């Protein structure tokens, strides 16, 4: 298993991120780890958003993405400000 998640899963993840207010999707990738996957995602949020609010958003997204596929073991999210 040396490949990323199937494309259908990427579409589901994109929909999950799109539902979150004030969040813009950046890069999305995944890689296998054992029989599961790690998802790596970059999001953009307004530059004036607090660190706490952006952290809360990442926790929500991590939970929803993991719930979307039982093969997703971890979700790593990097947050960038939109200027």
N, CA and C atoms as a LAMMPS dump frame, in Angstrom:
ITEM: TIMESTEP
0
ITEM: NUMBER OF ATOMS
249
ITEM: BOX BOUNDS ff ff ff
-5.0000000000000000e+02 5.0000000000000000e+02
-5.0000000000000000e+02 5.0000000000000000e+02
-5.0000000000000000e+02 5.0000000000000000e+02
ITEM: ATOMS id mol type element x y z
1 1 1 N 0.845 -1.187 0
2 1 2 C 0 0 0
3 1 3 C 0.884 1.243 0
4 2 1 N 1.442 1.594 -1.139
5 2 2 C 2.315 2.752 -1.256
6 2 3 C 1.669 3.87 -2.051
7 3 1 N 0.415 4.143 -1.784
8 3 2 C -0.263 5.193 -2.529
9 3 3 C -1.141 6.016 -1.606
10 4 1 N -1.56 7.163 -2.107
11 4 2 C -2.407 8.038 -1.307
12 4 3 C -3.856 7.541 -1.335
13 5 1 N -4.686 8.229 -0.592
14 5 2 C -6.115 7.904 -0.563
15 5 3 C -6.717 7.976 -1.964
16 6 1 N -7.752 7.193 -2.232
17 6 2 C -8.45 7.299 -3.521
18 6 3 C -9.03 8.699 -3.723
19 7 1 N -9.145 9.116 -4.965
20 7 2 C -9.623 10.456 -5.317
21 7 3 C -10.983 10.77 -4.707
22 8 1 N -11.833 9.757 -4.552
23 8 2 C -13.161 9.99 -3.965
24 8 3 C -13.038 10.551 -2.549
25 9 1 N -12.044 10.072 -1.817
26 9 2 C -11.834 10.557 -0.461
27 9 3 C -11.368 12.01 -0.454
28 10 1 N -10.584 12.386 -1.446
29 10 2 C -10.155 13.78 -1.553
30 10 3 C -11.365 14.685 -1.77
31 11 1 N -12.296 14.239 -2.585
32 11 2 C -13.504 15.031 -2.838
33 11 3 C -14.322 15.187 -1.564
34 12 1 N -14.424 14.139 -0.771
35 12 2 C -15.155 14.208 0.497
36 12 3 C -14.473 15.194 1.438
37 13 1 N -13.159 15.128 1.519
38 13 2 C -12.412 16.04 2.393
39 13 3 C -12.611 17.479 1.938
40 14 1 N -12.559 17.724 0.65
41 14 2 C -12.777 19.083 0.123
42 14 3 C -14.146 19.602 0.51
43 15 1 N -15.163 18.75 0.445
44 15 2 C -16.519 19.152 0.837
45 15 3 C -16.596 19.475 2.325
46 16 1 N -15.908 18.697 3.132
47 16 2 C -15.89 18.947 4.58
48 16 3 C -15.286 20.319 4.87
49 17 1 N -14.167 20.621 4.227
50 17 2 C -13.497 21.903 4.453
51 17 3 C -14.359 23.047 3.925
52 18 1 N -14.977 22.856 2.79
53 18 2 C -15.795 23.908 2.169
54 18 3 C -16.969 24.319 3.054
55 19 1 N -17.477 23.397 3.859
56 19 2 C -18.611 23.699 4.747
57 19 3 C -18.234 24.624 5.897
58 20 1 N -16.947 24.71 6.204
59 20 2 C -16.503 25.516 7.336
60 20 3 C -16.383 26.982 6.919
61 21 1 N -17.068 27.841 7.642
62 21 2 C -17.098 29.275 7.34
63 21 3 C -15.71 29.9 7.526
64 22 1 N -15.356 30.814 6.64
65 22 2 C -14.085 31.559 6.696
66 22 3 C -12.848 30.699 6.497
67 23 1 N -12.996 29.549 5.856
68 23 2 C -11.856 28.667 5.614
69 23 3 C -11.728 28.414 4.122
70 24 1 N -10.522 28.572 3.621
71 24 2 C -10.232 28.312 2.22
72 24 3 C -9.25 27.14 2.153
73 25 1 N -9.514 26.234 1.241
74 25 2 C -8.696 25.034 1.093
75 25 3 C -7.38 25.358 0.407
76 26 1 N -6.32 24.792 0.938
77 26 2 C -5.008 24.904 0.322
78 26 3 C -4.592 23.547 -0.215
79 27 1 N -3.385 23.15 0.067
80 27 2 C -2.864 21.861 -0.407
81 27 3 C -3.468 20.709 0.39
82 28 1 N -3.627 19.586 -0.287
83 28 2 C -4.155 18.376 0.326
84 28 3 C -3.348 17.192 -0.184
85 29 1 N -2.858 16.395 0.747
86 29 2 C -2.146 15.18 0.364
87 29 3 C -2.385 14.119 1.429
88 30 1 N -1.976 12.906 1.11
89 30 2 C -2.087 11.821 2.08
90 30 3 C -0.99 10.815 1.799
91 31 1 N -0.677 10.039 2.809
92 31 2 C 0.292 8.968 2.623
93 31 3 C -0.056 7.816 3.546
94 32 1 N 0.324 6.613 3.136
95 32 2 C 0 5.439 3.958
96 32 3 C 0.904 5.33 5.17
97 33 1 N 0.343 4.805 6.22
98 33 2 C 1.098 4.462 7.422
99 33 3 C 0.493 3.153 7.929
100 34 1 N 1.185 2.063 7.672
101 34 2 C 0.617 0.745 7.955
102 34 3 C -0.569 0.5 7.037
103 35 1 N -1.682 0.11 7.602
104 35 2 C -2.908 -0.114 6.825
105 35 3 C -3.801 1.114 6.765
106 36 1 N -3.346 2.219 7.339
107 36 2 C -4.142 3.439 7.397
108 36 3 C -3.442 4.567 6.653
109 37 1 N -4.01 5.764 6.783
110 37 2 C -3.477 6.933 6.088
111 37 3 C -3.321 8.113 7.029
112 38 1 N -2.404 8.984 6.665
113 38 2 C -2.265 10.292 7.278
114 38 3 C -2.666 11.305 6.214
115 39 1 N -3.541 12.23 6.572
116 39 2 C -3.961 13.302 5.672
117 39 3 C -3.228 14.566 6.108
118 40 1 N -2.65 15.262 5.15
119 40 2 C -1.951 16.523 5.408
120 40 3 C -2.659 17.6 4.599
121 41 1 N -3.067 18.639 5.297
122 41 2 C -3.933 19.652 4.697
123 41 3 C -3.447 21.04 5.094
124 42 1 N -3.511 21.971 4.162
125 42 2 C -3.252 23.377 4.451
126 42 3 C -4.548 24.136 4.246
127 43 1 N -4.898 24.965 5.234
128 43 2 C -6.076 25.821 5.095
129 43 3 C -5.641 27.276 5.25
130 44 1 N -6.474 28.161 4.723
131 44 2 C -6.247 29.59 4.878
132 44 3 C -7.44 30.176 5.613
133 45 1 N -7.139 31.052 6.584
134 45 2 C -8.175 31.724 7.367
135 45 3 C -7.891 33.224 7.349
136 46 1 N -8.883 34.062 7.666
137 46 2 C -8.635 35.497 7.705
138 46 3 C -7.48 35.834 8.654
139 47 1 N -6.654 36.784 8.239
140 47 2 C -5.481 37.155 9.017
141 47 3 C -5.802 37.69 10.395
142 48 1 N -7.006 38.221 10.582
143 48 2 C -7.376 38.762 11.887
144 48 3 C -8.041 37.724 12.791
145 49 1 N -8.131 36.486 12.347
146 49 2 C -8.709 35.434 13.18
147 49 3 C -7.739 35.099 14.318
148 50 1 N -8.297 34.869 15.495
149 50 2 C -7.441 34.54 16.631
150 50 3 C -6.848 33.142 16.46
151 51 1 N -5.726 32.926 17.13
152 51 2 C -5.097 31.611 17.113
153 51 3 C -6.06 30.582 17.702
154 52 1 N -6.758 30.948 18.764
155 52 2 C -7.703 30.021 19.388
156 52 3 C -8.8 29.62 18.414
157 53 1 N -9.367 30.583 17.712
158 53 2 C -10.437 30.276 16.755
159 53 3 C -9.916 29.365 15.643
160 54 1 N -8.734 29.656 15.11
161 54 2 C -8.199 28.807 14.038
162 54 3 C -7.88 27.408 14.571
163 55 1 N -7.437 27.327 15.82
164 55 2 C -7.177 26.022 16.442
165 55 3 C -8.483 25.248 16.609
166 56 1 N -9.539 25.939 17.03
167 56 2 C -10.852 25.29 17.166
168 56 3 C -11.327 24.733 15.823
169 57 1 N -11.108 25.495 14.763
170 57 2 C -11.505 25.049 13.425
171 57 3 C -10.72 23.8 13.029
172 58 1 N -9.423 23.779 13.304
173 58 2 C -8.631 22.596 12.93
174 58 3 C -9.11 21.364 13.681
175 59 1 N -9.489 21.513 14.933
176 59 2 C -9.989 20.37 15.711
177 59 3 C -11.289 19.831 15.114
178 60 1 N -12.176 20.734 14.71
179 60 2 C -13.437 20.326 14.084
180 60 3 C -13.16 19.594 12.771
181 61 1 N -12.286 20.176 11.947
182 61 2 C -11.964 19.556 10.656
183 61 3 C -11.294 18.196 10.842
184 62 1 N -10.372 18.107 11.778
185 62 2 C -9.714 16.821 12.034
186 62 3 C -10.738 15.749 12.394
187 63 1 N -11.652 16.085 13.272
188 63 2 C -12.672 15.128 13.712
189 63 3 C -13.546 14.681 12.54
190 64 1 N -14.03 15.643 11.766
191 64 2 C -14.917 15.321 10.64
192 64 3 C -14.212 14.505 9.561
193 65 1 N -12.97 14.849 9.282
194 65 2 C -12.218 14.117 8.259
195 65 3 C -11.96 12.691 8.718
196 66 1 N -11.548 12.525 9.969
197 66 2 C -11.32 11.173 10.49
198 66 3 C -12.601 10.345 10.489
199 67 1 N -13.723 10.982 10.803
200 67 2 C -15.009 10.28 10.805
201 67 3 C -15.465 9.892 9.401
202 68 1 N -14.94 10.562 8.386
203 68 2 C -15.364 10.297 7.011
204 68 3 C -14.799 8.993 6.459
205 69 1 N -13.747 8.467 7.091
206 69 2 C -13.106 7.248 6.597
207 69 3 C -12.34 6.601 7.743
208 70 1 N -12.704 5.378 8.085
209 70 2 C -12.051 4.711 9.211
210 70 3 C -10.602 4.316 8.921
211 71 1 N -10.135 4.522 7.709
212 71 2 C -8.742 4.256 7.356
213 71 3 C -7.85 5.481 7.576
214 72 1 N -8.459 6.617 7.917
215 72 2 C -7.678 7.826 8.192
216 72 3 C -7.317 7.822 9.674
217 73 1 N -6.028 7.674 9.938
218 73 2 C -5.541 7.572 11.306
219 73 3 C -5.222 8.937 11.908
220 74 1 N -4.641 9.816 11.096
221 74 2 C -4.254 11.146 11.561
222 74 3 C -4.552 12.191 10.502
223 75 1 N -4.841 13.401 10.989
224 75 2 C -5.04 14.547 10.101
225 75 3 C -4.16 15.674 10.626
226 76 1 N -3.225 16.103 9.792
227 76 2 C -2.324 17.197 10.142
228 76 3 C -2.767 18.419 9.342
229 77 1 N -3.05 19.511 10.045
230 77 2 C -3.537 20.722 9.376
231 77 3 C -2.608 21.881 9.668
232 78 1 N -2.131 22.515 8.614
233 78 2 C -1.325 23.734 8.714
234 78 3 C -2.212 24.912 8.36
235 79 1 N -2.172 25.955 9.179
236 79 2 C -3.03 27.132 8.984
237 79 3 C -2.19 28.313 8.515
238 80 1 N -2.634 28.931 7.413
239 80 2 C -2.016 30.162 6.909
240 80 3 C -3.03 31.288 6.941
241 81 1 N -2.583 32.522 7.205
242 81 2 C -3.502 33.658 7.148
243 81 3 C -3.723 34.124 5.714
244 82 1 N -4.94 34.547 5.436
245 82 2 C -5.235 35.204 4.156
246 82 3 C -5.003 36.686 4.39
247 83 1 N -4.152 37.288 3.573
248 83 2 C -3.85 38.714 3.758
249 83 3 C -4.991 39.595 3.339
